[in-house]
Amino acid sequence: MPKLPKPEELSKISLIPPEKSWMDAPAEIREGMFCHPAKVKELEAVSFPNAHKWSVMDKDWNLPVDWKEIFLNGIKERLLRYRSFHVFMDICVRCGACADKCHFYISTGDPKNMPVLRAELLRSIYRKYFTASGKIFGKFAGARELTEDVLKELWYYYYQCTECRRCSLFCPYGIDQAEITMIGREITNLLGLNIGWIGGPVANSFRTGNHLGLEPHTLKNIMETLADDIEEVTGIRIDPPINKKGAEVLFVAPSGDLFGDPGVYTAMGYLMLMHEIGLDYTWSTYASEGGNFGFFTSMEMAKRLNSKVYAEAKRLGVKWILGGECGHMWRVWHQFMNTWNGPPDFLEEPVSPITGTKFESAKSAKVVHIMEFVADLIKHGKLKFDPSRNDHLKVTFHDSCNTARGMGIFEEPRYVIKSVCNHFHEMPEETIRERTFCCGSGSGLNASENMELRLRGGFPRASAVKYVRERHGVNMLANICALDRAAFPPLMNYWVPGVDVAGIHELVGNALVMEGEGERTMNLRLETLPGKEEAEDV
Amino acid sequence: MPMYDFQGKQIELDDDGFLLNLDDWSKELAIDMAGKEGIELTEAHWEVINFLKDYYKKYQIAPMIKVLVKEMGKMMGKDKGNTKYLYQLFPAGPAVQACKYAGLPKPTGCV
């Protein structure tokens, strides 16, 4: 593992551009800034082409002999298939509005991390082989030959983009840089150049149903462990329903919530909430993943993995689907699922059985976000809370890129937090809601070998947290994404020590007053609540 | 792909130094790997490693740290069922270091 620089060193960022033009300055590939290659067996498990052994720092990447042809055909096919991609290759006027909006550019000062230049890495190849001006005028028309160095550079920088789409928000043409990155990754994926942190979860998801490879009996065991802890905290025994045919609602959460810390406390919150409202619902061991790392490899792979959710809803005979606190799952569910694997006409238009509310926005895809569901319960007075149990927390909220820019869910999480916590403070306006800054580890980049990249990428977000910590003493960063829950603990430890990380449902679970519960002396992490130390000793 | 030279055999590792094939694991290999990182495997270490191996056999994944702590506590008593104790044995983190010596793959995803 490469050694990490200290925060003082890492935050020294030079924004002076190099003297040479970008085409003449080859990429300097550096340890700490990239992820390890995917394992051959993982890529082969889902029939990805050209799986082979290679190493990023090696001169020779063991590419297939006809790699150039594969790459150019890859572009060609996608130009024909995606009108959006073709338009994005042509219309940029290089105004630079996107340049300083990217967390990776802000934190590296590397011009190739400007979204405009990241896109130019691919556009220059497009021009050379697919436009008349590029073919004739070459470099003068911004075109360049596809060489191994050009390919390596493109790979390196397309895995330094988290597909967060903050730049797109500021683009006057609405060019979606995330889609350009996605296509760039799709094409390099044709050459077997994927990363392990994506390849592993994709293979696991395909075979077992979730990124971690949790098998049915493992999921059951974990849920029982969580139920044990809930019993210890509340005195109430919960029996989580799994694969229950005929349940009204299928619940799908990111698998990180059933394994990671602090994700598991969020899962405990889900279990407590569903129990308290008496929802007729079920978890599934087949569709046991909300996230979809396939989305970071190719559209086809994402579609294949996503198909399990509707298939399972059909098999179990549920009426509609409720989705947990996950980030990119919602970009997929909100913007792609219905046309990829739907419309799910075997499901009903979602109606909350507790409040009777019709979820109009979920009419077609039949998937409801848990924040909408809970906010509705609270609005109708169906839940009782004791927010004082969260009084030791000063909370701020990080809008996940995908729920914010991918589906526009802004108010519900805030409404829920304010209902269960007495101390809430917003980060500066230009860093929240649709302008939220990425955690720096999204789109499958939350490995450990690229920690420098992650800490850099999360620097703008961490700076905003630091701002509210210094002004209001914020000590809890709430979020609604499993990747956030995995990415933020090391990020906070590094830049803003003293700030903890929690999913909103952990806060909900702690404040929720359940029927028949004993006096709470511990939170869901089994830590003694402030002021309850004596009760604990008795 | 890195290789590990052990008793004249080349053993395949992944880029994080974990065994690529669980079948390559042996007690002697674990002792050798730990030794190279300056750790002498004692009875206490083996308790953890054996627990991990048994758990993996049953569940096909390394246990999350919460489960490891809890189960160690149940089996070996409260003084061993805590994070501090496990970190004393495996300073680089029980999830990483102990799993590596036990030959288990590292979990990937949103964790």
Interface residues (C-beta under 8 A of the other chain):
Chain A: H36 P37 K39 K53 S55 G196 W197 G200 P201 N204 N210 H211 L212 G213 L214 E215 H217 T218 N221 I222 T225 P254 S255 G256 F259 G260 D261 G263 V264 G291 F293 N446 A447 S448 E449 A482 L483 R485 A486
Chain B: M1 D14 D15 D16 L20 K58 Y59 Q60 I61 M64 I65 K66 V67 K70 P107 T108 G109 C110 V111
